[in-house]
Amino acid sequence: MTDRTRTGFGIDDISVGPFAHGFGTTDDGHPFAFRTQHATLTVQIYRADLGDAVPGSDDVVAQARAQVTDIDLDDERSVSAFVRDLLPDAGPVAAPASSDISTVRAILGRISAVIDGM
């Protein structure tokens, strides 16, 4: 599904139901993803210069959460509207410490090298 409004908001993919999830673009061009877990919908907005890369936790710039007890998760329009209305409420996310990222990447690099050597 591509649901673009004149302001630029759009949902590129959506799955409805108790575990509703999907992704799209905010009004200002940032990619975002959302998922429902334990009656809470979480929206994560990623940095704008992401390109085609799959976002990681270090790419999240803002996040919002809300209870989904008052919307119909089986209705695509209800979920889309809920996500659109939740985006302005997203608060900034603190960037992870660069040493944490480099440590994780180093460990993953070593694991990858061991696997490649098998």
C-alpha positions as CSV (number, residue, x, y, z in Angstrom):
1,M,0.0,0.0,0.0
2,T,1.2,3.5,-0.8
3,D,-0.9,6.1,1.0
4,R,0.6,9.5,0.3
5,T,-1.0,12.7,1.3
6,R,-0.1,16.2,0.0
7,T,2.1,16.8,3.0
8,G,4.4,13.8,2.2
9,F,3.3,11.4,4.9
10,G,3.0,7.9,3.5
11,I,2.8,4.3,4.6
12,D,4.6,2.0,2.1
13,D,3.7,-1.3,3.8
14,I,1.2,-2.2,6.5
15,S,0.0,-5.4,8.1
16,V,-3.1,-5.2,10.3
17,G,-4.3,-7.4,13.1
18,P,-3.2,-7.9,16.7
19,F,0.4,-7.6,15.7
20,A,0.0,-4.6,13.3
21,H,3.2,-3.4,11.8
22,G,4.6,-1.5,8.8
23,F,6.8,1.3,7.6
24,G,6.7,4.6,5.7
25,T,7.8,8.2,5.5
26,T,7.1,11.2,7.7
27,D,6.0,14.6,6.4
28,D,9.6,15.8,6.4
29,G,11.0,12.8,4.6
30,H,12.3,10.6,7.5
31,P,11.7,6.9,7.2
32,F,9.8,5.3,10.1
33,A,8.6,1.9,11.2
34,F,5.9,0.8,13.6
35,R,4.9,-2.3,15.4
36,T,2.3,-3.4,17.9
37,Q,3.3,-5.5,20.9
38,H,1.3,-6.1,24.1
39,A,-1.4,-3.6,23.2
40,T,1.2,-0.8,22.6
41,L,2.1,0.6,19.3
42,T,5.6,1.9,18.9
43,V,6.8,4.2,16.2
44,Q,10.5,4.7,15.5
45,I,11.6,7.5,13.2
46,Y,15.0,7.0,11.6
47,R,17.6,9.5,10.3
48,A,16.7,11.0,6.9
49,D,20.0,10.1,5.2
50,L,19.4,6.3,5.6
51,G,19.0,5.6,1.9
52,D,18.2,1.9,1.2
53,A,20.1,0.6,4.2
54,V,18.2,-1.5,6.7
55,P,18.0,0.7,9.9
56,G,19.6,-0.4,13.1
57,S,19.0,0.8,16.7
58,D,21.7,3.5,16.2
59,D,19.7,5.0,13.3
60,V,16.6,5.8,15.5
61,V,16.3,9.6,16.1
62,A,12.8,9.7,17.7
63,Q,10.3,7.3,19.2
64,A,6.7,7.4,20.4
65,R,4.5,4.8,22.1
66,A,0.7,4.7,22.7
67,Q,-1.9,2.2,23.8
68,V,-4.0,0.7,21.0
69,T,-7.0,-0.3,23.1
70,D,-9.3,2.3,21.5
71,I,-8.6,1.6,17.8
72,D,-9.6,-1.3,15.4
73,L,-6.3,-3.0,14.6
74,D,-8.0,-5.0,11.9
75,D,-8.8,-1.8,9.9
76,E,-6.0,-0.5,7.8
77,R,-7.4,3.1,7.8
78,S,-7.6,3.2,11.6
79,V,-4.0,1.9,12.0
80,S,-2.7,4.4,9.4
81,A,-4.5,7.3,11.0
82,F,-3.3,6.3,14.5
83,V,0.3,6.2,13.3
84,R,0.0,9.5,11.4
85,D,-1.4,11.1,14.6
86,L,1.3,9.6,16.8
87,L,4.3,10.8,14.7
88,P,4.2,14.4,16.1
89,D,4.4,13.0,19.6
90,A,7.7,11.2,19.0
91,G,10.4,12.3,21.3
92,P,14.1,12.4,20.6
93,V,16.1,9.3,21.4
94,A,19.6,9.7,22.9
95,A,22.3,8.5,20.6
96,P,24.1,5.4,21.8
97,A,27.7,5.9,23.0
98,S,30.0,5.5,20.1
99,S,32.2,3.1,22.1
100,D,29.2,0.8,22.5
101,I,28.6,0.8,18.8
102,S,32.2,0.1,17.9
103,T,32.5,-2.6,20.5
104,V,29.4,-4.4,19.2
105,R,30.6,-4.0,15.6
106,A,34.0,-5.4,16.6
107,I,32.5,-8.4,18.3
108,L,30.2,-9.1,15.3
109,G,33.2,-8.7,13.0
110,R,35.1,-11.3,15.0
111,I,32.2,-13.7,15.0
112,S,31.8,-13.2,11.3
113,A,35.5,-14.0,10.7
114,V,35.2,-17.2,12.7
115,I,32.2,-18.3,10.8
116,D,33.8,-17.5,7.4
117,G,36.9,-19.5,8.5
118,M,34.9,-22.6,9.1
